[in-house]
């Protein structure tokens, strides 16, 4: 994946515009911002970020080494678990565009660091990175599932067993059930939603989860 990417391939992607698997970035200056895009692609179907391309599709070009440094910092330190990325440089109109490949991950869910002790999950819906805790469940269902036969640990199975007896579970109820911190409980519930086991309902006062 990502080899022999031609000028024609680049122009074709730019003409299609931003979508659920393509994102344009003029520059990458803040690792915490690009981490959200890396995480959203890894959590969904994978995708490409074209760095050196403005939102309107104009090729402005970049210094690839500088951009790679920021991207790698974002992938390694602002994504949890770290996100795998591959790079390819394409010359276009005397400019260099960096094509960043983010494969769909086998280690979902990934979280992006917003600030210290604040990590959030994102998925890609159309041309937007959408925070998983604020999603309409239809959008989230469209972004999942990738693996039907995911081996579950006892804490994950505990949610499913609970929901065979009860109609719904909230984050607070699961924290109590598993004796987990809020962050660990949220991670587990998001993972189960992304893999198609649970459905998130976020239109109520308090979000809750049901069997998918």
Order of alpha helices (4+ residues) and beta strands (2+ residues): alpha-beta-alpha-beta-alpha-beta-beta-beta-beta-beta-beta-alpha-alpha-alpha-alpha-beta-beta
